[in-house]
Amino acid sequence: MKEVFKVSRLDNKFIYLERDTTACGTCSLAGNCNIQKVNEMKIERKKDLEIFPGDFVIVDMKLRPALIAFLLYGIPVIFLIFGIGLGTYLDFSDYVSFAFGIIFMSVSFIINYFIDKRYKPEIVDVKHNQGGI
């Protein structure tokens, strides 16, 4: 999924982006969606991109928000329940079963860390601001 953002500021490590909401005034869903609720997003800065504040960029999000929410919240809960169930199935005490659940949930956070590294949003195109726009 690709979206348009405006570069608000830069530093040595990150590019800070604001969502372009200029077309929201003419949209029939204006005020009823969650697009305007995201104030700012930061993306890791690549050395080869020439970007300045005020430029418009197209960002490839790679994953849909529903899938991201499932990966961040659903998978750890599923792993927690699976770990507790495994501990109960193996006839361990409640405390040990809970520890199994915490260990499995920790593994899911490690998996999420690597998924996050692989599917980071990236800038695919830059439209430089010509000053009068």
RAPE-V323523 format. One record per residue. N is the residue number from 1. RES is the residue in one small letter. D_CENTER is the distance of its C-alpha to the mean C-alpha in whole Angstrom. Layout:
N,RES,D_CENTER ; N,RES,D_CENTER
This chain:
1,m,12 ; 2,k,13 ; 3,e,13 ; 4,v,15 ; 5,f,15 ; 6,k,17 ; 7,v,18 ; 8,s,18 ; 9,r,19 ; 10,l,19 ; 11,d,20 ; 12,n,21 ; 13,k,18 ; 14,f,15 ; 15,i,15 ; 16,y,14 ; 17,l,13 ; 18,e,14 ; 19,r,14 ; 20,d,18 ; 21,t,19 ; 22,t,23 ; 23,a,23 ; 24,c,22 ; 25,g,26 ; 26,t,27 ; 27,c,25 ; 28,s,27 ; 29,l,24 ; 30,a,23 ; 31,g,22 ; 32,n,22 ; 33,c,18 ; 34,n,15 ; 35,i,14 ; 36,q,16 ; 37,k,14 ; 38,v,11 ; 39,n,14 ; 40,e,12 ; 41,m,9 ; 42,k,10 ; 43,i,10 ; 44,e,13 ; 45,r,16 ; 46,k,18 ; 47,k,22 ; 48,d,23 ; 49,l,21 ; 50,e,24 ; 51,i,22 ; 52,f,23 ; 53,p,22 ; 54,g,23 ; 55,d,22 ; 56,f,20 ; 57,v,17 ; 58,i,16 ; 59,v,12 ; 60,d,11 ; 61,m,8 ; 62,k,10 ; 63,l,8 ; 64,r,9 ; 65,p,7 ; 66,a,10 ; 67,l,10 ; 68,i,7 ; 69,a,9 ; 70,f,12 ; 71,l,10 ; 72,l,9 ; 73,y,12 ; 74,g,15 ; 75,i,15 ; 76,p,16 ; 77,v,19 ; 78,i,20 ; 79,f,21 ; 80,l,22 ; 81,i,25 ; 82,f,26 ; 83,g,26 ; 84,i,29 ; 85,g,30 ; 86,l,31 ; 87,g,33 ; 88,t,35 ; 89,y,36 ; 90,l,37 ; 91,d,39 ; 92,f,37 ; 93,s,38 ; 94,d,35 ; 95,y,34 ; 96,v,34 ; 97,s,32 ; 98,f,29 ; 99,a,29 ; 100,f,28 ; 101,g,25 ; 102,i,24 ; 103,i,24 ; 104,f,23 ; 105,m,20 ; 106,s,19 ; 107,v,20 ; 108,s,17 ; 109,f,15 ; 110,i,16 ; 111,i,15 ; 112,n,11 ; 113,y,12 ; 114,f,13 ; 115,i,11 ; 116,d,8 ; 117,k,11 ; 118,r,12 ; 119,y,9 ; 120,k,7 ; 121,p,8 ; 122,e,11 ; 123,i,14 ; 124,v,17 ; 125,d,19 ; 126,v,21 ; 127,k,23 ; 128,h,25 ; 129,n,26 ; 130,q,30 ; 131,g,31 ; 132,g,32 ; 133,i,29
